[in-house]
Amino acid sequence: MYGAAGAPARSASAPVVRSLRRPPPQATGVSFMNNQKQQKPTLSGQRFKTRKRDEKERFDPTQFQDCIIQGLTETGTDLEAVAKFLDASGAKLDYRRYAETLFDILVAGGMLAPGGTLADDMMRTDVCVFAAQEDLETMQAFAQVFNKLIRRYKYLEKGFEDEVKKLLLFLKGFSESERNKLAMLTGVLLANGTLNASILNSLYNENLVKEGVSAAFAVKLFKSWINEKDINAVAASLRKVSMDNRLMELFPANKQSVEHFTKYFTEAGLKELSEYVRNQQTIGARKELQKELQEQMSRGDPFKDIILYVKEEMKKNNIPEPVVIGIVWSSVMSTVEWNKKEELVAEQAIKHLKQYSPLLAAFTTQGQSELTLLLKIQEYCYDNIHFMKAFQKIVVLFYKAEVLSEEPILKWYKDAHVAKGKSVFLEQMKKFVEWLKNAEEESESEGEEGD
């Protein structure tokens, strides 16, 4: 059939095919850009390509949780079976996306709400750390489950560290028994390297510290950690993350003292940790003392002020005099840029040390301090090759300036010296030592005649 214009007539049942050509924009006030966003007309039967971000996820957290809990329920409390189930499930379930949910279940039995509570309407399982027995052996077995899982799926490592950091912030939401189990587990995982010591930063949370939760948790954690390793290994791990000097921050500011820390952890059975912190505090105080000493010397502060400051620090930080004389010697020698010529450096050293003799003499009131100074001089002259010939001149200068006395010098010469440059320095001192011995004998004979 044809219409009036000669065109074929349209059947009533034929589909309407519209032109795909986009009409030019009309001046109607509607923006051209808005028109672009409208869906283009299509021919019947054409399919749209769906963007990845619009695709529905395979699982949501609740479905993932149900799958894990169902599997754990079937394995029961056999942790070997649990490890095998988790290993196999990683091929079917999206561990990467739901790492937090996975670890929540393994630790607490289900997904945790903010604050550390389990939602009442969620499924939960008793095959978890919090429902297990509260003893180290059980926590060691659970640690193996986590080790195997993370070794198998290496990408879970970061997610697990984040999970533990979160759990530590949630400590107040857990029972005392749950906190104890988590502390023991964390200690074991720190010992075997599954966790990095940086996770302990979460324990410095102000509320946890204030309520004593951090310190109590640390006791259980360090006990299990030291049980697996020794204090030296623990100290090395803490040093790697710059936490070796922060342990006192487990207590509120008004209790951050060596005395309080030592008492608390010693009574808890962690004497080795107490001693470690005390030593760290002493080392820190010594470094600070040397730094301040060098600054005072560079400013040219009067010796009486420097001596007063050092003695106050000795008393405050319980630093013995033999240690202090070593610090003073190092500080004195670091204030000068020494000549590189051997024939000139000795003269420069004598002039410099003569000036500082009163300061050194203030901290050689004990025989052990004098002997320590002699050993420091020996080591310095050996380590700095230009000073090799200056050793005897320095010792004689200090003898004349009453920094050193006869007895420590004779003891050093006889058997208290160290191996560094021994033959060279003993040869240098030979004549002076003979003179000291003769002078001592003459003094003794004169004393006898006087009697």
Secondary structure, DSSP 8 states (H G I E B T S, - for coil): -B-TTSSB---TTS------S-----SSS--HHHHHHS-----TT------GGGS--S--HHHHHHHHHHHHHHHTT-HHHHHHHHHHHTTTS-TTTTHHHHHHHHHHSS-B-TTS-B-TTS---SSSSTTS-SSHHHHHHHHHHHHHHHHHSTTHHHHHHHHHHHHHHTGGGS-HHHHHHHHHHHHHHHHTTSS-GGGGGGGG-HHHHHTTHHHHHHHHHHHHHHHHS-HHHHHHHHHHTT-TT-GGGGS-GGG-SHHHHHHHHHHTT-HHHHHHHHHHHHHHHHHHHHHHHHHHHHHT--HHHHHHHHHHHHHHHT--HHHHHHHHHHHHHHTS---S-HHHHHHHHHHHHHHHHHHHHTT--SHHHHHHHHHHHHHHHHHSGGGGGGHHHHHHHHHHTTSS-HHHHHHIIIII--STTHHHHHHHHHHHHHHHHHHHHHHHHHHHHH-
